[in-house]
């Protein structure tokens, strides 16, 4: 399955007052059970900040493609979760979907939204070019004695780690107004 087919879904739920611990337990159980379903690529829970008074939880689920998302939504696990969570939360879930690299470009605490592909391409290049160049000048020389596949695997792991946790969050912050405009 190509990365371009992947889809991320953000679900926002607000726990009823005094039911936060029950919601967290139910959410933990559901996540553990549902990760074995086909096409699951991970889940990330965003809890309310301590002391904020907020009871809103963000759940980011990643699927291999739209068919996996549809199968997930038809699953008995998901139907049971929706039945149970209705007793623990206020209102309906709010959901948004993103595909491909778009999820890299959503700043924290901002709604997920699609940006023009040409802007995503420029922003991605802005992050990838200096990252690859700097790693080639530093790590690249250290990896030369290794077999090509091994050195390539290490080098690319470094690129992905830097892009995911350092470079793209910085690029997103710097280009935020331009991406939205």
N, C-alpha and C positions, 0 to 999 in steps of 0.2 A: 504494500500500500504506500503510495507516494505521500510525502509530507504535505504537499499542497492539498490533499484530500482531508487532512486532519481538521477537526472542529473542536473548538473550546466553547463551553457553555458556562455562563455565570448565573448562578441562582442566588437571589437574596431573600432571606427569610428573617422575620422578626419574632423572637421568642416572646411568649406571654410573660408578663411580670411574675417572678417567682418560679417560672418553669425552665429557666435557663439550664440548670443542671440536668433536668430530665431531657431537654432538647439535645444537649451535648452527648449524653449517653446514647440516646436513640440514633443520633447522627453517626457516632463512632461505630455502633453496631451495623447500621446500614452501609456505611462506607466499606467496612471489612467484608461484608457479604457480597456487595455489588462489584467489588474490584475483580472478581473471578469471571464476570460476564464477558462475553466476546467483545473485542474492540475497545476495551478500556485501556487508556494510556496514562491514567493517573487522576488524582483528585487533590485539591489544596483547599484547606479550610481557613477562612479569614475570620477570626474571632473579634468581637468588639474590644476596643482598647480598654485596658483596665482603668477604672475611675471615670470613664467617659459618660457613663449612664446609658449608653446605647445598648440595645438588645438585638441589633441587626447582625446577622452572620452572612458571610459571603462564601459560596461553595463554587469552586472552579473545577469543572470536570472536563477531561480531555478524552476525545474519542478518535479512533482511527479514520472514521469517515461518517457521512450522514446516515448510512444504513445501520452502523453500530449504534448511533444515537437513537434512531427509530426503534431498534430492537430493545435497547435499554428502556425506553419509555413504555414499551409493551410488556416488559418483564414483570413477573409476579413480585419480585423484590421491590421494584419501583412503585407498583400499585399499592403494596402493603405500606411502604414508606409514606406515601401521600395520605393514606388513611390515618396512620398513626400521627403524623406531623400536624394534621389539621387540629388536633386536640392540644398541641403544644405551641402553636404559633398564631400570630395575628394576621388575618387577611390571607391573600393568595401569594404564592411565590412570584417574584419578578425575575424574568429570565432574559438573557441576551446571548446571541451566538456570534462567534468570530471564527474565521477559517484562516489557515496559513500563518504567515508572519505577523498578522495584524495584532495578535495578542501581546507581542513584544512592545508595541507602541502605545499601550494604554497605561497612563500614569496611575500610581496608587490612588485609591479613593475616587477614581473617575469612572463613569460608566463605560462599559465596553462599547466601542463603535468602530465601524469600518472607515478607513481613510483611503483616499485615491491611491491606486497601485503605483503610480509614478512617484508619489511622495514617499511611499514605503520603500521603493527601490533606491531613491536618493538617500534617504535616512539610513538604510541598511548599508549602502556603499560607504557612507560617512563613518560608520562604525567598523565595518569589515576591513577597509583598506589600511587604516593605521594599525589595527590590531595584527593583521597578517604581516605587515611590513616590520613592525617591531619584533614580533615573534621570530620572523625569518632572520633578523639581524642578531638576535640573542639566542633563543632556543634552537634555531635552525642549525647553527654551527655545532652545537653540542650533539645534535642528533645525527649528523652526517655519517659517523662511523657505523651506525646501526643499520640493519637491513631496511630497505625502503618501506615495506608495509608497516613494520614496527614504528619507524620514525614518523611515518605519515599518521599513524593512529595516535601517537603521543602528541604530535603537533596539532592535529585537528581537535583532539580533546582539549588542549589548551585554548584554542580559538573559541570553541563552543563555551567553555567555562567562563572565559573573560567576557565574551559577548553577552552571555545570559545574566551574569551577576554584577558586571562592572560597566562595560562599555554601552550596551543598549539602554540600560536605565539612565545613564548620563546623557546619551544622545536624545532620548525621549524627553528628558527635562529641558535640555537646551533648545530643541526644535518643537516643543509642545505647541506654542502659539502658531507656528507655521503649519504644523500638521493639521491643526484644527481649522485653519483658515481656508 
